[in-house]
């Protein structure tokens, strides 16, 4: 396991335990890497509730309740979609906090307005407004995916550290 990711996941777990919350993930382009980082931490079952790997559009709809209209209008790589993914992770789990990732990791799949490295991320917390962000990472497929994992974990850590 990547030491930086493990350390970040361990800190996130400590913050989740302090806050008394369970966390869920909804992943597309990272293919379970976020959940893998979280479950690399011994005892993560105390704060990691579940992960959804929803690579296809139909899986986003069936498992997370992402609207077909959202996917048609905005595409899988959009802030609108990751917001629905993060909120769907909460709705379809027992978690209090959820995070979602969808992007174009390459080497193919890019379109004019969504080049390789475009990654949309979202964070949902029960009772709070869902936040999202679009990043434009650089590098090869693995580097882009790794940057997405770091970003989604880092922001969730900040959210949990400020949990009331």
N, C-alpha and C positions, 0 to 999 in steps of 0.2 A: 504494500500500500504506500502510496505517495505520502511522505511525511508531512508536507504542508497541508494536504487535504485531511489527513488523520487528525492533526492538531486542531484544525478549524472545526472539524466534526466533533471532537472531544469538547471543545469550548462551547459549541452550540448545545451539546447534550447537557453540560453543566448548567447552562443558562435555562434550558427547558426544565431541568429538575428543580432549580431554584424557583422558577415561575409556576411549577406544578402543572405543566402543559404537555400534551402529546402533539407530535409533529407528523405531517404526512407530506408526501411528494407526488408531483404529477410531472412526468418527464416525456419528452419526445426526442429531441436530438441528442440528449445525453444518455439515452438508452438504459437508465438505471444506475448511472454512475453516482448521482447524488445519494440515492438510497444505499449504494454499496459503500460510499464514504461514511455515511451515518452508521451503518451496521458493522463497520470495522471497529467501532468502539465497543469494548466489552460492557455489557449491561445496558445497551441501547434499547432493549425491549421495554425499559422503564419509561422511555420518553419518545421513542419512534413507533408510531402506530401502524403505518403501512405506506407502501409506494405503488404508484400506478405508472406503468410504462405504456404510453399510448402513442405509438409511433405513427399509426395510420389515422386518417380522419375519422373513420368509422369507430375506431376504438376510443377516440376522444369523445365522440357522441355517446357511445354505449356505456363506457365506464365512468365518465366524468360529467355527462350531460351537456357537453358543448353543443350549442345550437348549429344545426345544419346551415341556417341562414348566415350566422357569423362566419363559418368556414367559407361559404360561397362568396360572401361580400368582402371579407378581409383576408382570408387565407389562413393556413395553419400557423404561419409565422407572422403573428400580429399581436399587438397588445390586447386587443379585444378577445382573442382566443386564449391567451395565457391567463387573463383575468378569469375567464370562465373555467379554465382548467384548475386554477388555484382554488376558486370557490367550490368547484365540483369535488376537489379532493377533500374539502371539509364536509361537504354535504354527504359524501359517500364513505365517510369514515367516522371515527370517534375522536378525531384530532381537533385541537383548538387552533392550530396554526398550520398553514399549508403553503407550499412554494411550488412554482411551475416554471418550466423551461421549454421553449420551442424555437428552433432556429435552422439556419442553413450552414451546416458544418463543412460542406464540400466533399469531394472536389466538384460534384455536380449539384444541380438543384437550384442554382441561382437564377434570378430573374432581374430585370432592369432595376426595379426599385428595392430589391432585396438581394444584394450581392452576397457572396460567400462571406461568412463571418457575422451576418446579421442574426442576432439572437434576442428574443423577447423573453422577459422574465417577470414573474408576478409573485406577490406575497399576500396571502389572505389570513386574517385573524378574526376569530369569532367576535362579533360586535363592533368591528372597526372597518373603515373604508379599505378596500383592496388597493394596493399600490403596484405599479408596473414600471418597467424600464425597457428601452431598447438599446442594446449595445452593438458595436461594430468591432468585433475582435479580429485579430490578424493571426496568421500562421496556417499550419496544415490542419487537417481534420481533428487530430488528437489535441492539438494545442488550442483550437477554438473550443472544443468540448470541455477541456480542462478549465479554461478561463470562465466558461459558463458555470461550471460546478462551483468554482471558487466564489464567483460573484453571487450566486443564489444563496450559498451557505453564509457568506459574509454578511449579506443584508439581513438574513433571518436571524443571525446572531445579534445584530444591532437591535432588531425588533424585540427579540426575547430579553435582551439586557434591559430594555426600557419597559418591560411588561409590568402592568399595574395590577 
